[in-house]
Amino acid sequence: MPGSSRRLDAAAMKAPPKRLLIKPAGMGNLRMMKLSLRGEYALRALLVLSLHYSDDVVSIKTISEEQRIPKKFLEQILNDLKGLGAVESRRGMRGGYRLARPPEQITLASIVRHVEGAMAPVGCVSEWFYERCTCPDEARCPIRDVMKEAREAVVRIMERVTLAELCERARRLQKPARKVADYVI
């Protein structure tokens, strides 16, 4: 049917163009800015510990159930966070974990760097995990210049946000949305 193909072509012309996404074969440094499941779980576990900061300790079972994190994986993550000095543990029947420092003193940047490594889209702009890039003149590379801006923006936010602010955001987001009266006089 000639008429139906014209309709399809007209519809296709009105649709916004699709962006071409190119997935590099090795992914390389592009993974550096994506938070892994381990990083996400670490932040979520620390959020629970921050929300319960005034409590003595929080059991792994409680954290696991509240955040739907597998217990064995959570144990590994919390042990790793002990190395950062972010959490302390107590053994036994009434054991569990708690923050080693007040939530106001622990930034998201410190956690992400400890668990993930660099917060940079390419290794040549990382201040903590620098890697030489392949461009001929690193100092005059416009791509590196843009990637450095991106890293600085991410770092600025992550350095500013503490676990205490994360708790405030969690509490604010848990409140029911206010309904606006919809009437006309």
C-alpha positions as CSV (number, residue, x, y, z in Angstrom):
1,M,0.0,0.0,0.0
2,P,1.6,3.2,-1.1
3,G,-0.4,5.5,1.2
4,S,0.6,3.6,4.4
5,S,4.4,3.9,3.7
6,R,4.0,7.6,3.3
7,R,2.4,7.8,6.7
8,L,5.3,5.8,8.2
9,D,7.8,8.0,6.5
10,A,6.0,11.2,7.8
11,A,5.9,9.8,11.3
12,A,9.6,8.9,11.1
13,M,10.4,12.4,9.9
14,K,8.6,13.9,13.0
15,A,10.4,11.7,15.5
16,P,13.5,13.1,17.1
17,P,16.7,11.7,15.7
18,K,18.2,8.9,17.7
19,R,21.7,9.5,19.0
20,L,24.3,7.1,17.9
21,L,25.8,5.4,20.9
22,I,29.2,3.9,20.3
23,K,30.3,1.3,22.8
24,P,34.1,0.9,22.7
25,A,35.3,-2.7,22.6
26,G,37.4,-2.5,25.8
27,M,35.5,0.2,27.6
28,G,38.8,1.2,29.2
29,N,38.7,4.2,31.4
30,L,35.0,4.9,30.6
31,R,34.1,2.7,33.6
32,M,35.8,5.1,36.0
33,M,32.8,7.4,36.5
34,K,30.2,4.6,36.8
35,L,29.5,3.6,40.4
36,S,29.7,-0.2,40.7
37,L,27.2,-2.3,42.6
38,R,29.8,-2.5,45.4
39,G,30.1,1.3,45.5
40,E,26.3,1.7,45.5
41,Y,25.9,-0.9,48.3
42,A,28.6,0.8,50.4
43,L,26.8,4.1,50.2
44,R,23.5,2.6,51.0
45,A,24.9,0.7,54.0
46,L,26.5,3.8,55.3
47,L,23.3,5.7,54.9
48,V,21.5,3.1,57.1
49,L,24.3,3.4,59.7
50,S,24.1,7.2,59.5
51,L,20.3,7.2,60.0
52,H,20.9,5.0,63.1
53,Y,23.9,6.9,64.3
54,S,22.5,7.5,67.8
55,D,21.9,3.7,68.2
56,D,24.6,1.5,69.6
57,V,25.1,-0.8,66.6
58,V,23.1,-2.0,63.6
59,S,23.1,-5.6,62.7
60,I,24.1,-6.8,59.2
61,K,20.7,-8.5,59.0
62,T,19.0,-5.1,59.5
63,I,21.1,-3.4,56.9
64,S,20.7,-6.3,54.5
65,E,16.9,-6.4,54.8
66,E,16.4,-2.6,54.7
67,Q,18.5,-2.1,51.6
68,R,18.1,-5.6,49.9
69,I,21.9,-6.2,49.9
70,P,23.1,-9.8,50.0
71,K,24.5,-10.5,53.5
72,K,27.8,-12.1,52.4
73,F,28.5,-9.2,50.0
74,L,27.5,-6.7,52.7
75,E,30.0,-8.3,55.1
76,Q,32.8,-7.9,52.6
77,I,31.9,-4.3,52.0
78,L,31.6,-3.4,55.7
79,N,35.0,-5.0,56.4
80,D,36.5,-3.0,53.6
81,L,34.9,0.2,55.1
82,K,36.6,-0.6,58.4
83,G,39.9,-0.2,56.5
84,L,38.8,3.3,55.6
85,G,38.0,4.1,59.2
86,A,34.4,4.8,58.4
87,V,32.9,2.0,60.4
88,E,33.5,0.0,63.6
89,S,32.2,-3.4,64.4
90,R,31.2,-5.4,67.5
91,R,31.1,-9.2,67.5
92,G,28.6,-11.4,69.2
93,M,24.8,-11.9,69.5
94,R,24.3,-8.2,70.0
95,G,27.0,-7.3,67.5
96,G,26.8,-5.2,64.4
97,Y,28.3,-2.1,62.8
98,R,28.2,1.6,63.5
99,L,29.9,4.7,62.1
100,A,33.4,5.3,63.5
101,R,33.0,9.0,63.1
102,P,30.1,11.4,63.0
103,P,28.2,11.5,59.7
104,E,29.2,15.1,59.2
105,Q,32.8,14.1,59.0
106,I,32.5,11.5,56.2
107,T,32.2,12.7,52.6
108,L,30.8,10.8,49.7
109,A,34.1,11.5,47.9
110,S,36.1,9.6,50.6
111,I,33.9,6.6,50.3
112,V,33.7,6.5,46.5
113,R,37.5,6.9,46.2
114,H,38.1,4.1,48.7
115,V,35.7,1.7,47.1
116,E,35.9,2.7,43.4
117,G,39.1,4.5,42.8
118,A,39.2,7.5,40.5
119,M,36.3,9.9,40.0
120,A,37.6,10.9,36.6
121,P,36.3,10.0,33.1
122,V,39.8,9.5,31.8
123,G,43.0,8.7,33.7
124,C,45.0,11.7,32.6
125,V,42.7,14.1,34.6
126,S,42.7,12.1,37.8
127,E,44.6,13.7,40.6
128,W,44.7,10.6,42.8
129,F,45.0,7.9,40.1
130,Y,46.7,9.6,37.3
131,E,47.5,7.6,34.1
132,R,49.3,9.1,31.1
133,C,47.0,9.4,28.1
134,T,47.7,8.6,24.5
135,C,47.2,12.1,23.0
136,P,50.3,13.7,21.4
137,D,50.2,16.8,23.6
138,E,48.4,16.4,26.9
139,A,48.8,20.0,27.9
140,R,47.0,21.3,24.8
141,C,44.4,18.5,24.4
142,P,40.8,20.0,24.2
143,I,39.3,16.6,25.1
144,R,41.4,16.4,28.3
145,D,40.4,20.0,29.1
146,V,36.6,19.1,29.0
147,M,37.1,15.9,30.9
148,K,39.0,17.8,33.6
149,E,36.0,20.2,34.0
150,A,33.7,17.2,34.3
151,R,35.9,15.6,37.0
152,E,36.1,18.9,38.9
153,A,32.3,19.2,38.9
154,V,31.8,15.7,40.2
155,V,34.6,16.0,42.8
156,R,33.2,19.4,44.0
157,I,29.8,17.9,44.7
158,M,31.1,14.6,46.2
159,E,33.5,16.5,48.5
160,R,30.7,18.8,49.7
161,V,28.1,16.1,50.4
162,T,28.5,14.2,53.7
163,L,26.6,11.3,55.1
164,A,24.8,13.7,57.3
165,E,23.5,15.6,54.2
166,L,22.6,12.2,52.6
167,C,20.5,11.5,55.7
168,E,18.7,14.9,55.4
169,R,18.0,14.1,51.8
170,A,16.6,10.7,52.6
171,R,14.3,12.1,55.3
172,R,13.1,14.9,52.9
173,L,12.4,12.4,50.1
174,Q,10.5,10.1,52.5
175,K,8.0,12.8,53.3
176,P,4.8,12.6,51.2
177,A,4.5,15.1,48.5
178,R,2.3,18.0,49.3
179,K,-0.9,18.1,47.3
180,V,-1.7,21.4,45.8
181,A,-5.4,22.4,45.8
182,D,-6.8,22.4,42.3
183,Y,-9.7,24.7,42.1
184,V,-10.8,27.8,40.4
185,I,-13.0,30.6,41.8
